[in-house]
Amino acid sequence: MTTRGRHSLARFLALVTAAVLTMTSAACGEGQQDPEAASIDTDKVSLSSAASKSNVMIFTPSDGISISSHTPLNKWAKFAPAIAKSLTDAGFQSKNVKVETDGSLAKQSDDVQDYVVNQLSSATDDTNRHTTLIVAPATSGNKGNEQYGDYVTNPADASLYDTEKPATAASMATNNTTNSQPQSNNSTQAQGGNGKDNDEATAAKRLAKSLKLAKKAGAHTVILANPLAGFTPDIFVSMSTPRQIGALQAQQLVSKLALEKTTKMHPKSIEVMIPIGEDNDSTLSTTETFAQEAFAGIWDVLQPYFKDGRAISPSKRLNATSSEKDWESVSFKATKTAEIKNELNDRLSSSSKDGKPLHVDGILTMNDYVSSAVVDELTSLKFTGSAADINPEIEVSGIVGSLTGKHNLDKQAPPKPKNSSQSTNQTAPQTQTDNDGDMAWPIVTGYGAYVDMMPDIVNGKQWMTGMENIQKLTRDIAGATATIEAGKNVTDLSYVKETTINGSKMDVIHEKPMAISASNLKHLLIEPGYISLADAGL
């Protein structure tokens, strides 16, 4: 071989060797880039693999047929498909995720029993280990409180399952005495001897028994919103409680009325309106229990401001010495729109000396059914403006701009009434604000996210509404279900909290309800597809 040929061969071999070394180095570098990422990917693959071969059966109550938009968005008809979608997003196969809806607890308990007997009893152990039953008990415990939606935890159980409420000595004493699972409405009502209640209690026991058999067979269980007496699921999903709904609105009033910066020289006027059912009606006890729990949440937030004089009640229903026991002073029968309007009229006119309505800065209405009537009555009483006036630089067109993505909306505290006698030279605290010429529109709060109230949110007649955080809750449920199916510990998940109830440990998922106003309505309701621009009056 010539010298030139030998040099060419040497150069070729050198190039090949360099290329091989480069490829080897790159491969080693890739393997050392992020060892944690590989672990995370392995976990995801493990969860997805378990989910792909698992079955999920979802049992929820069926919604009543509604031909009106004057109903809450908090409906099972929206929640069940959202769970199914989140499950498929987490790796479950859509063909293995099924939804069953029932109009009564009796029918639901039959369907769950049939599924356990016909499907789980004849299945292999491996199939059962990869099966989860997600059940929202179809109890009637919230009868009379439908204006808040389907997801509210029964008021009789709420104090025990409220993850944000510290346990009191009295409740702990009661729990230790019973030494059993909390009694839900469907079981406590049976003691009254009512035939329908007894039927529901029997159905509840049958449902609990079927779910126990499912767990014994190896399946997993998730209970939504309302507990079952005598049954501990793998996961309990705590939905909004009356206390949380009341506190949410009270916190909005504190924020939007800037009560922290308010002084007793210039107090803010706040009315609290809590609806209850008909006298001697079967719904009265549940609505009264709801009212008590809701007011406890409200008063926990507002009491300090009433106590030191920074907040007052135009109707004088609440004062500095009021306590949680005074819930009845702000509760009223509200089964008809006319009753709500008359109640507001009486409160704002009872102490008026000249026949004009008293000045009011904020009205806490509890739900959008009540807020709708309150908005109508405020209009009839000739209150002017809207919550959009809270910042003089913001007009309705500005709100529309924020909803269509043109700019952000940043509302500030409301200005003092132009013609009020609350001057800066005032030296003594006032027990009642002056209403001479002061008919500025107050902050109105509600709950339920009624579709027909969305235009009032946009135009500022209602400041805010609230609803369950459906998207986050369903993602949590799907993630926890996949974790269980993969044989992993759900308490490692940030959104699962281990809670001890009546001496039994239970894994609980809870997300705070959302406060929805014109500033975030686009992000929270329109973009996820709960409502359209047309629903919002745009």
N, C-alpha and C positions, 0 to 999 in steps of 0.2 A: 504494500500500500504506500502511496506517495506521502510525503510530509504534509502536503496540503490536505490530503484526504484524512490523515490522522487528526489534524487540527479541527477540521469540520466535524468529525465524529465526536471529538472531545467537547466542542461547544454545544452540540446537540444533547449529549448526555448531561451536561451541566444545566441546561435549560430544563430538561425533564426532571432532574433532581430538585431544582428550585421550585418548580410547579408543585411537585408532590409535597414538599415541605410546607409550602404556602397553604395548600389545601388542608393538610393535617393540622397546621397551626390554627387556621380559621375554624375548623371543626371543633378543636379543643376550646377555642375562645367562645364559641357559641354555647358549648356545654357549661361554661363557667360564668355566663353572663348574669343569670339571675336564678339561683337555686330555689328561692322562695316561689318564683313564678311557676317553676315546674311542679312544686308541691301544690300550689293553688290550682293549677290546671288539672292535676291528678284528682284533687277533691271534687272539682267540677265534673270531671269525667265520671267519678264514682257516683255522685248524686244523679247525674243525667242517666247513667246506665241503670241505676236502681229504679229511677222514675219510668224509664222506657218500658220496663216489664211489669209495672204496677197498675193496679186497678183502683179507681176512686169513684165512690158512689156518693152523690150529693143529694141530701133530702132537705128541702126548704118548704115553708108555707107558701101557698099560692096567693097572689094578690087578688083582691076583689076587682071586678071589671070597673074601670073608671073612664068616663067619657069627658071628664073635665081635667083641665090643667091645674085646677085648684087643689092639688095634692102634692105631698112631699116627694122629692127625688129619692129619699131614703126608702126604697122599695126592694123587696126580695127579687122582683122581676129584673132588676138591674144588677143586683149583687151576685146571683147564682151564675149568670153567664160570665161575669167578670172573674169569678173564681175559676171557672173552666178555662178561660183564656190564659190566666196566670199559670195554671197547671201545665198547659201545653207549652207555654213559654219556658217553663222550668224543665221540660224534657218528657213530660207525660204524653203518651199518644192519645190523640183526640178520641179514637175509637174505644179507649179504655176509661174515658171520663164520661160518666152519665149523670143526668140531673133528673130528679123526681120531685114534683110539687104536689102538695096535698092541701085541701081546704080545711082540714080539722086535725086535731091531735089523734083522734081515734083512727082516722084513715092513715095517717102518717105512721102510727105505731104498727098498724097491720102491714103496711108496705115494708117497713124495716124488718119486721118479724119474718115476712115471706122471703126477703132477700137473704137474711141470715140462715134460715132453714134450707132454702132451695139452692143457694149458691155456696155459702161457706161450709155447710155441713158435708156437702159432697165433694168439695175441692180438696186438693192436696195441701199438706202443711206449708209447702213453699208458696203456693198461690195465696193462702191466707195471710202469710207473713208479708206479702206484697199487696195487701188490700187495705184501704183506708175508707172509713165511713165518716163523712162530714155532715153533721145534723144540726139544723136550726129548729128546735122544738116548736111546734105550731100551737103554743098555748094561747089562751085568751086572757092571760094575766094583765095585758096592757089595755084592756077594753076601756074606752073612754079617753085614751091618750093617743089615738091614731093620728092626731094632727102633727105629732113629732116624727112619724114614720114608723117603719117596721122593726128597726134594729135596736130600739131602746130596751135596755135591760129592765125586766119587770121591777117596779118600784119596791116590791116586798123583798126582793133579793139584792137590790142595788147596793145597799150599805155594806153587804158582805163581800161583793165582788167588785167594788169600786177600788181599783188599784191605786188611785191617787188620794184616797181618804184614809188617814191614820186610824187604826183600831182604837176605840174608846174602851175604858174599863168596863162600862155597862155592856157593850156588845161582846167583849171577851168573856164576861161572866155568863152571858146568855149562851154563847157558843159552848163553853165548857159544861154547862148544865145539860144541853141537848145531847152532846157527844155523838152527833150524827151529821150527815150532810145537811146544808141549809134547806129549809123547806121552801119550795117555789110556790107560786100562787096556785098552781094546779093541784097541789096536795093540801095546802092549808085551807083552801076554799071548801074542800070536801067535808071538813068538820061541821060546816053549816047545815048540812043535810039537803042542799039543793041537788036535785036529780042530775042536772046538766053538769054541775061541778063534780059530782061523784063519778059520772061517766068519764070526765076528763082526767080525774085522779087515777082511775083504773087504767086509762090509756097511757098515762105517764109511767105507771108502774110497769106496764107491758113493754113500753119503749125502753125503759131502763134495763129490764130483764134481758131484752133482745141484744142490747149493746154490751151487756156483761158477757153474754154467750159469744158475741163476736170477738171480744177481747180474749176470752178463754180459748177460742179457736186460733188465736194468733193475729187477728186483724187489729188495726189501729183505729182510734176514734178521736174525732174533733167535734166539740160542741160550740155552737155559735150563739151569742147574745144572752140566752137564758138557760140556767142550769137545770139539771134533772135531779130531784131528790134521791139520795142514795146511790148516785153514780158518779165516779171520778173518771173523766176522760183523759186521754194522753195529753190533750191540749184544750184549754178553754179560751175562747176568743171573747174578751169582754168588749162590748159595744158601749155606746154613750149611756151614761146614767143620768137621772134627773138632776143630781147635784152638779155634774159636769156641764150640762146644758145651761143651768142657771149661772154657774160661775163664768162660763165662756162669755155670756152677754154682759155680765157685771164687769168683767175685765175690759170689755170693749168700751163700756161707758167710762170707766176710770181713765182709759187711754185717750179716748177722743174728746172727753170733756176736761182733760188735763187736771184731774182732781188732786194730783200730787202737788201742783203749783197753785191750787186754789186756796184761798184763806177763808176763815169764818166771817170775815168782813164782807166777802163777796161770794156767798155760797151758791152752789149749783142745785137747781131744782130737779129732782128725779122721782118719777112715778114707777112703781113696780106693780105689774098686773099679772096675776097668776090664775089661769082658768081652771075651773073644776066642773064636775058633771051635775046632773039634775039632782034635786033633793029627793031622797028615798029611791033613787035609781040604783040599779045594780052596779053602775059604773062609779058611783060616788066614792066608795071606799078606796078604789084604786087611784082615782084622780086626786083624792085628798092625800093619799100616801105620796103620790108624785109631787103634789104641791109642797108638802113638808120637806121632802128631800131637795127639791129644787130651791126652795127658799133658804135652806141650810147652805147651799152652795153660793147663792146670791149674797147672803148676809155675811158669810165668811170673807167676802171681798169688800162689800160696801160698808159694813158696820164701823170700821175705824173712821170713815169720813163723816158718817152721821153722828158718831160719838163726839167728835171734836168740832162739829158745826160746819164743816166744809161742804156737806151735802144736807139738803132738807127735802121734805116731801110737801108739795103744794097742797095736797089733800090732808096733810098731817096724819096720814095713816102710819107713818114711821117717824121715830124721833131718836134722840140721843140715848134713851134708856131702852129702846126696843131690843128684843133678843130673838133667837131662832124660834121661840115659842109663839111669836106674833105672826106666824105665816097666815093665819086666818084673816088678819086685818087687811091684807093685800090680795086675798083670794076672792073670786066672785064666780057666779054661775055664768058660763059662756058657751051655751049650746047653740045659740043663735047669734047672727050678726048684730041684730038690734040690741041684744043684751050687752054686747061689748061696747057699742056706741053710747048707750045710755050710761054705762059705768064710767067711761072716760068723761062724758059730759058732766056727770055728777061730781066727779073728783076735781075737775078744773073749774067748776062753777060754785061749788058748795061754800067756799070761803070768800067768794068775790063780793065786793060791796057795790060795784057799779054794774053788775050783770055781765061784764066781759070775762072771758076765760082767763084764768091765772097763767102767769108765765111758767113755762116748763122747758128745761134744757134737755132732758133725756127721758125716754119711756121704754122700759124693759117689758116686752110683751110675751115672752116665752116661746111663741111659735108664730109662723107666718099666717095662720088662720086668724089669729087675734090681730096681728100687725096690719093685715089687710083692712079690717074694720076700723082700726085706729087711724090709719092713713086717710080713710074716707071721712071719718069724723073730724079730724084736724082740718081737712079741707072745708067741711061744712061750718066749722067754727071760725073760718077766715084766717087761719094761720098762713103765713106767706113765706115764700122762698123754699129752700130745700137744704139738705145736708151739703150740697155742692157749694153753698154760700159760706161754708166753714173757712174756705180760703177764697177771698175775693178775686184772686187771679184765675180761679178755676171755674169754668162754665160747663154746662152740659156737653158742649162741643168738645171740651177738653177731656171729659170722661170718655166720650166716643172715640177720641183720638187714642187714648190709652188702650181701649179694647181692640182697636184695629192695628195696634202695634206702632203707632206713629211716635208716641212718647210715653213716659211714665207719669203716673198720677201720685202726687204727694200731698195729702191733705193735712192741714194743721188744726189746732184747737179753735173752737168757734169764738168770734169776737163777742165782747160784752154787748148786751142789748143797747141799741142806740138811745132809746128814750127811757131807760131804766134809771131809777134813783140810786143805783149802786155806784156812786161816784167814788173817786179816789180819796176824797176828803172825809168819807164816812168814818166815824170813830167807834160806833157800837155795832155789834153783830145784829144781822137781821134774822128774824124768824120766818119771814115770808118775803119773797121778791116782789117788787112792784110790777104791775102788768100794764101800766098806762102806755098805750101805744106800742107795747112790746108783744108782737105776735109772730116772732121769728120761729121758723120751723125747727122742732127739736130733733135730737138724735133718736131714731126708732130702731130697736133691735128685734130680731126674730130668730126662728130656727125652722129647718125643714127644707129650705131651698125650693119653695113652690115655683113652678115654671111661670105661672101668670104674675108672680111678683117680681120677676127679673127686670122688667122695664122700670119698676119703682126703685130698684137698686141702682139702675143706670142713671135715672133722673134725680136721684138723691132723696126721694120721699122716704125710703127705708134705708138706713145706713148700712146694716149688715144682716145676713142670715147665716145659718150654719148647717152643716151636714156631716155625715160620716166620711172619713177619708177612705173611700172605697178602693181606690187604686193601691194605696199603700197596704191596707189590710189584706187585700186579696194576694198581693205579692208576698206578704208575710206568711199567709196561710199556705201558699204553694211552696215557699222555701222550707217551712217547717215540715210539711208533709213529705217533701223529697228527703229531708234530713232523717226523718223517722224511717222511711222506707230503706234508706241506706244503712240503717243500724247505728246512726250517730246520735250524739247527745244534743237535744234541741236547746238546752240551757246554754250551750256555747254560742247560740245566736243572740245578737245584741238586742233584738226586739222580743225575746222571750224572757219572762220574769217568773222565777219560782216563788209561788205565794203559798203560805200556810193558811188554810181555812178549816176551822173546826178540827184542828189537829192533823189534817191531811194535807200533804204537799201537792200542789197542782201547778203545772206549767201554764202560764197565762200570756196571751198576746193582747196588747192594748195599744191603740193609737188615739191620740186626742182628736176630737172633732175639729173640722176646719171652720174658721171664721171667714166668710165670703163677703166682699164689698166690691164696689166699682173698680177699685184699684187692682184686684187680683182675679176678678170674675173671668176674664179671658183665659188666664192660665189654669185656673182650677176647674172651670165648668165647660167653657167653649172648646178649648184645645183637646181635652179628653173625650169630647163628644157627648157630654151629658145634656147640653142644650145647644141650640144653634144661634147664630147672630139674630135671626128673625125672632126667636124666643126672647131674646134680650131687648127686643124693640128696635133693633138696628137694621 
